[in-house]
Amino acid sequence: MIEGDAKKLIQVAIDESVSDIHILPTKEKYVIHFRANGRLMLFEEKSLEWGKRLISHFKYLANMDVGEKRRPQSGSTAIELDAESVELRFSTITNVLLLESMVIRVLQTQKFDHDQVVTYFPQDIDELRKLTKRKSGLILFSGPVGSGKTTTIYQLLRELIQHEALQIITMEDPVEIFEERFLQTEVNEKAGITYDLLIKSSLRHHPDVLMIGEIRDQETARMSIRGALTGHLMIATIHAKNARGVIARLQELSISDEQLRQTLIGVISQRLVPSAIQKETHYSRAAIFEILAKEALNGVLHNNHTLSQYDTLNNKLRKAWAYGYIDEATYTKFEII
């Protein structure tokens, strides 16, 4: 019975384009929320016993320790629903009442085959295209989880491969978008397959472009720099508050200013921002980009602030508000303070 309930829950999440399922305990019950378009919405409430059995079932599917309920755990599994491949990633934490909570990230690999980036300022996509046409260098994307970074990168890479025969290798954890024209690889840290190992191996394949799911540590950062220095176009994501923060983050990972000046060709900070005119545009959210490139990037890297004027994320949000694309509440929510 619980297996059927689990499949039904995931199917409903897919039908409603949910990115995350939150299964959270209270003293008397479990409360299930869906996150869609960046917003958390109440889905349903269930008994404590039902919630415990559901979490145990998902932990079993993901080869997590079903008997361990105090220690936080993470895991993943792939399931087939209606001939659709769905990747599920699980994270559990136990609260002060010794009840487990679980968050499930829902990754629909087939669903995003033809996703296109929707943005309030289309000229930004043209600027990103110019960056990805470079034959070598490092391009970095930052933004919160679910901000559309991977979708943007894949659209740019698909456009590249349509016009030129290229070998594109991706390294992700896990692969979120299926693209048979790319050589897609996946991190498996339990098996010792890390980002830096995949980069090192991929460079021996003489690729034109390498896409790295996330720069998390010094070794991955170092290998990304090495790839850019040896004539490859490297595109990666990294967690930072904004474009300038990306540079600070690389410096924290022991990348020197000189290495940055030699390799970095673009830094992009991205957000998916709810639209105030959904009925007219037929989309609920669109991307806003902060792009640091060319003279602005050189100005930041050389600490020359007279050259580092560019449209910050806050500037773009103000423009979107002024043009009526977003409302004041959305501007206030997404403004970087």
VEXDREN-2710 file (C-alpha; in Angstrom, 1 decimal):
% VEXDREN-2710
k/r/px/py/pz
1/MET/0.0/0.0/0.0
2/ILE/2.7/2.5/0.9
3/GLU/4.5/1.7/-2.4
4/GLY/1.4/2.8/-4.3
5/ASP/1.1/5.9/-2.1
6/ALA/4.7/6.8/-2.8
7/LYS/4.3/6.5/-6.6
8/LYS/1.1/8.5/-6.5
9/LEU/2.9/11.3/-4.6
10/ILE/5.7/11.4/-7.1
11/GLN/3.3/11.3/-10.0
12/VAL/1.3/14.2/-8.6
13/ALA/4.5/16.2/-8.1
14/ILE/5.5/15.6/-11.7
15/ASP/2.1/16.6/-13.0
16/GLU/2.3/19.8/-11.1
17/SER/5.9/20.5/-12.1
18/VAL/7.1/20.4/-8.6
19/SER/10.9/20.6/-7.9
20/ASP/10.9/19.5/-4.3
21/ILE/8.6/17.6/-1.9
22/HIS/8.9/18.4/1.8
23/ILE/7.7/15.8/4.2
24/LEU/7.8/17.5/7.6
25/PRO/6.8/16.1/11.0
26/THR/4.8/17.9/13.8
27/LYS/3.9/16.4/17.1
28/GLU/0.7/14.9/15.8
29/LYS/1.1/14.4/12.0
30/TYR/3.2/14.7/8.9
31/VAL/2.7/17.8/6.7
32/ILE/3.6/17.6/3.0
33/HIS/4.5/20.7/1.0
34/PHE/5.3/21.1/-2.7
35/ARG/7.8/23.6/-4.0
36/ALA/6.9/24.8/-7.5
37/ASN/8.2/28.0/-9.2
38/GLY/10.2/28.7/-6.1
39/ARG/7.2/28.8/-3.8
40/LEU/6.3/26.4/-1.0
41/MET/2.6/25.2/-1.0
42/LEU/0.8/22.9/1.3
43/PHE/-0.2/19.7/-0.4
44/GLU/-1.7/17.4/2.3
45/GLU/-1.5/16.2/5.8
46/LYS/-1.0/12.6/6.9
47/SER/-0.7/10.5/10.1
48/LEU/2.6/10.1/11.8
49/GLU/2.5/6.3/11.1
50/TRP/2.0/6.9/7.4
51/GLY/4.8/9.5/7.2
52/LYS/7.2/7.2/9.0
53/ARG/6.4/4.3/6.6
54/LEU/6.7/6.5/3.6
55/ILE/10.1/7.8/4.6
56/SER/11.3/4.3/5.4
57/HIS/10.1/3.2/1.9
58/PHE/12.0/5.9/0.1
59/LYS/15.1/5.3/2.2
60/TYR/15.0/1.6/1.2
61/LEU/14.7/2.5/-2.5
62/ALA/17.8/4.8/-2.2
63/ASN/19.9/2.2/-0.3
64/MET/19.9/4.4/2.8
65/ASP/20.1/2.9/6.3
66/VAL/16.5/2.4/7.2
67/GLY/17.3/1.6/10.8
68/GLU/19.3/4.8/11.3
69/LYS/17.0/7.6/12.3
70/ARG/19.1/10.0/14.3
71/ARG/21.9/10.7/11.8
72/PRO/21.2/12.9/8.7
73/GLN/21.4/10.9/5.5
74/SER/21.2/11.5/1.8
75/GLY/20.7/9.2/-1.2
76/SER/19.1/8.9/-4.7
77/THR/17.3/6.6/-7.0
78/ALA/15.8/6.6/-10.4
79/ILE/12.2/5.4/-11.1
80/GLU/10.1/4.9/-14.1
81/LEU/6.6/6.5/-14.1
82/ASP/4.4/6.5/-17.3
83/ALA/7.5/5.7/-19.4
84/GLU/9.2/8.8/-17.9
85/SER/12.6/8.6/-16.2
86/VAL/12.5/10.4/-12.9
87/GLU/15.6/10.9/-10.7
88/LEU/14.8/11.4/-7.0
89/ARG/17.3/12.8/-4.5
90/PHE/16.6/12.4/-0.8
91/SER/17.8/14.2/2.3
92/THR/16.7/13.3/5.9
93/ILE/17.1/15.2/9.2
94/THR/15.6/14.2/12.6
95/ASN/14.0/16.9/14.7
96/VAL/14.0/17.4/18.5
97/LEU/11.0/15.1/18.8
98/LEU/13.1/12.3/17.2
99/LEU/10.9/12.3/14.1
100/GLU/12.5/12.2/10.7
101/SER/11.9/14.8/8.0
102/MET/12.6/14.2/4.3
103/VAL/13.0/16.5/1.4
104/ILE/12.9/14.9/-2.1
105/ARG/14.3/16.7/-5.1
106/VAL/12.4/15.6/-8.3
107/LEU/14.6/15.6/-11.4
108/GLN/12.7/14.7/-14.6
109/THR/15.5/14.0/-17.1
110/GLN/13.3/13.6/-20.1
111/LYS/10.9/16.5/-19.5
112/PHE/13.5/19.2/-20.1
113/ASP/14.6/18.0/-23.6
114/HIS/13.4/21.2/-25.3
115/ASP/13.4/23.7/-22.4
116/GLN/14.3/27.2/-23.5
117/VAL/15.4/30.1/-21.3
118/VAL/12.8/32.8/-20.9
119/THR/14.2/36.1/-19.8
120/TYR/12.9/39.6/-19.3
121/PHE/15.9/41.0/-21.2
122/PRO/16.6/38.9/-24.4
123/GLN/19.8/40.9/-25.2
124/ASP/21.4/39.1/-22.3
125/ILE/21.1/35.7/-24.1
126/ASP/22.9/37.3/-27.0
127/GLU/25.7/38.3/-24.7
128/LEU/25.9/34.8/-23.2
129/ARG/26.1/33.3/-26.8
130/LYS/29.1/35.5/-27.5
131/LEU/30.9/34.1/-24.4
132/THR/30.2/30.5/-25.3
133/LYS/31.5/31.0/-28.9
134/ARG/35.0/31.5/-27.4
135/LYS/37.3/28.6/-28.0
136/SER/38.9/28.6/-24.5
137/GLY/38.5/30.1/-21.1
138/LEU/36.3/29.7/-18.0
139/ILE/32.7/30.8/-17.8
140/LEU/31.0/30.6/-14.4
141/PHE/27.3/30.6/-13.5
142/SER/26.0/31.2/-9.9
143/GLY/22.6/31.3/-8.4
144/PRO/20.4/29.5/-5.9
145/VAL/19.3/26.0/-6.3
146/GLY/16.4/25.9/-8.9
147/SER/17.4/29.2/-10.5
148/GLY/17.7/27.7/-14.0
149/LYS/21.5/27.6/-14.3
150/THR/21.6/24.2/-15.9
151/THR/18.8/24.9/-18.3
152/THR/20.6/28.1/-19.4
153/ILE/23.9/26.2/-19.9
154/TYR/22.3/23.4/-21.9
155/GLN/20.4/25.8/-24.2
156/LEU/23.7/27.6/-25.0
157/LEU/25.6/24.3/-25.6
158/ARG/22.8/22.9/-27.8
159/GLU/22.9/26.1/-29.9
160/LEU/26.7/25.6/-30.3
161/ILE/26.5/22.0/-31.4
162/GLN/23.8/22.8/-34.0
163/HIS/26.2/25.0/-35.9
164/GLU/29.5/23.2/-35.4
165/ALA/30.7/19.6/-34.8
166/LEU/32.0/19.7/-31.2
167/GLN/32.7/17.2/-28.5
168/ILE/31.0/18.4/-25.4
169/ILE/31.4/16.5/-22.1
170/THR/29.3/17.2/-19.1
171/MET/30.0/16.2/-15.4
172/GLU/27.1/16.4/-13.1
173/ASP/25.7/15.2/-9.8
174/PRO/23.3/13.9/-11.1
175/VAL/22.6/14.5/-14.7
176/GLU/19.4/16.6/-14.8
177/ILE/18.9/17.0/-18.5
178/PHE/19.3/14.2/-21.1
179/GLU/21.1/15.2/-24.3
180/GLU/22.3/12.3/-26.4
181/ARG/24.7/14.6/-28.5
182/PHE/26.8/15.2/-25.4
183/LEU/29.0/12.8/-23.6
184/GLN/27.3/12.9/-20.1
185/THR/29.1/11.7/-17.0
186/GLU/28.0/11.5/-13.4
187/VAL/29.7/12.0/-10.1
188/ASN/29.6/9.0/-7.7
189/GLU/31.6/9.9/-4.6
190/LYS/30.9/6.6/-2.9
191/ALA/32.7/4.9/-5.9
192/GLY/35.5/7.5/-5.8
193/ILE/34.2/9.2/-9.0
194/THR/34.7/12.9/-8.1
195/TYR/34.5/16.1/-10.1
196/ASP/38.2/16.5/-10.3
197/LEU/38.7/12.9/-11.4
198/LEU/36.1/13.3/-14.1
199/ILE/37.7/16.5/-15.3
200/LYS/41.1/15.0/-15.4
201/SER/39.8/12.0/-17.4
202/SER/37.7/14.1/-19.7
203/LEU/40.7/16.3/-20.7
204/ARG/42.3/13.2/-22.1
205/HIS/39.4/12.9/-24.4
206/HIS/40.4/16.1/-26.2
207/PRO/37.0/17.8/-25.8
208/ASP/36.0/21.2/-27.1
209/VAL/33.8/22.1/-24.2
210/LEU/33.6/20.8/-20.6
211/MET/30.6/21.5/-18.5
212/ILE/31.1/21.0/-14.7
213/GLY/28.0/20.7/-12.5
214/GLU/29.5/22.5/-9.6
215/ILE/32.9/23.7/-8.3
216/ARG/32.9/22.7/-4.7
217/ASP/36.5/22.4/-3.6
218/GLN/40.1/23.4/-4.3
219/GLU/40.9/20.5/-6.5
220/THR/37.9/20.9/-8.8
221/ALA/38.6/24.6/-9.0
222/ARG/42.3/23.9/-9.9
223/MET/41.4/21.4/-12.6
224/SER/38.8/23.8/-14.1
225/ILE/41.6/26.4/-14.3
226/ARG/43.9/23.9/-15.8
227/GLY/41.4/23.0/-18.5
228/ALA/40.9/26.6/-19.5
229/LEU/44.7/27.2/-19.6
230/THR/45.2/24.2/-21.9
231/GLY/42.8/25.5/-24.6
232/HIS/39.4/24.2/-23.6
233/LEU/36.2/26.1/-23.0
234/MET/35.1/25.3/-19.4
235/ILE/31.6/26.1/-18.2
236/ALA/30.8/25.5/-14.5
237/THR/28.5/26.5/-11.7
238/ILE/29.6/27.7/-8.3
239/HIS/27.7/29.0/-5.3
240/ALA/28.0/32.7/-4.6
241/LYS/25.7/35.7/-3.8
242/ASN/26.4/37.6/-7.0
243/ALA/29.0/37.8/-9.8
244/ARG/31.6/39.6/-7.7
245/GLY/31.1/37.0/-5.1
246/VAL/32.1/34.3/-7.6
247/ILE/35.6/35.8/-7.9
248/ALA/35.9/36.0/-4.1
249/ARG/34.8/32.3/-3.8
250/LEU/37.5/31.3/-6.3
251/GLN/40.1/33.2/-4.3
252/GLU/38.9/31.3/-1.2
253/LEU/39.6/28.1/-3.1
254/SER/43.3/29.2/-3.6
255/ILE/43.0/30.4/-7.2
256/SER/45.4/33.2/-7.7
257/ASP/44.5/36.6/-9.2
258/GLU/46.8/35.9/-12.1
259/GLN/45.1/32.6/-12.9
260/LEU/41.8/34.4/-12.9
261/ARG/43.1/37.1/-15.3
262/GLN/44.4/34.4/-17.6
263/THR/41.3/32.2/-17.7
264/LEU/38.1/33.9/-16.6
265/ILE/36.0/35.3/-19.5
266/GLY/32.6/35.6/-18.0
267/VAL/30.8/35.4/-14.7
268/ILE/27.0/35.2/-14.6
269/SER/24.6/35.3/-11.6
270/GLN/21.1/34.1/-12.4
271/ARG/17.7/34.3/-10.8
272/LEU/14.3/33.0/-11.8
273/VAL/11.8/35.8/-10.9
274/PRO/8.0/35.5/-10.9
275/SER/6.3/37.5/-13.6
276/ALA/3.6/40.1/-12.9
277/ILE/2.0/39.6/-16.4
278/GLN/1.6/35.8/-16.6
279/LYS/-1.6/35.8/-18.6
280/GLU/0.0/37.8/-21.4
281/THR/3.3/36.0/-21.5
282/HIS/2.2/32.5/-20.7
283/TYR/5.1/31.9/-18.3
284/SER/5.2/32.1/-14.5
285/ARG/8.9/33.0/-14.1
286/ALA/11.7/34.4/-16.2
287/ALA/15.4/34.7/-15.8
288/ILE/17.3/37.8/-14.8
289/PHE/21.0/37.8/-15.4
290/GLU/23.9/39.7/-13.9
291/ILE/26.7/39.4/-16.5
292/LEU/30.3/40.3/-15.7
293/ALA/32.4/40.2/-18.9
294/LYS/34.8/42.2/-21.0
295/GLU/35.8/45.6/-19.6
296/ALA/33.7/45.2/-16.5
297/LEU/35.3/41.8/-15.7
298/ASN/38.8/43.2/-16.4
299/GLY/38.0/46.2/-14.1
300/VAL/37.1/43.9/-11.3
301/LEU/40.1/41.6/-11.8
302/HIS/42.5/44.5/-11.9
303/ASN/40.7/46.3/-9.0
304/ASN/40.0/49.3/-11.4
305/HIS/36.6/50.4/-10.2
306/THR/36.4/53.1/-12.9
307/LEU/36.1/50.3/-15.5
308/SER/33.9/48.0/-13.5
309/GLN/30.5/49.6/-14.0
310/TYR/27.9/47.0/-15.2
311/ASP/24.3/46.1/-14.7
312/THR/24.1/44.4/-11.3
313/LEU/21.3/42.0/-10.4
314/ASN/19.7/44.8/-8.4
315/ASN/19.8/47.1/-11.4
316/LYS/18.1/44.5/-13.5
317/LEU/15.4/43.9/-10.9
318/ARG/14.7/47.7/-10.8
319/LYS/14.4/47.8/-14.6
320/ALA/12.1/44.8/-14.6
321/TRP/9.9/46.5/-11.9
322/ALA/10.0/49.8/-13.8
323/TYR/8.9/48.1/-17.0
324/GLY/6.0/46.3/-15.2
325/TYR/7.5/42.8/-15.7
326/ILE/7.5/42.2/-11.9
327/ASP/5.7/43.7/-9.0
328/GLU/7.1/45.6/-6.0
329/ALA/6.8/42.6/-3.6
330/THR/8.9/40.5/-6.0
331/TYR/11.5/43.2/-6.4
332/THR/11.8/43.5/-2.6
333/LYS/12.1/39.7/-2.2
334/PHE/14.8/39.2/-4.7
335/GLU/16.9/42.4/-4.1
336/ILE/20.4/41.5/-2.9
337/ILE/21.1/43.4/0.3
END
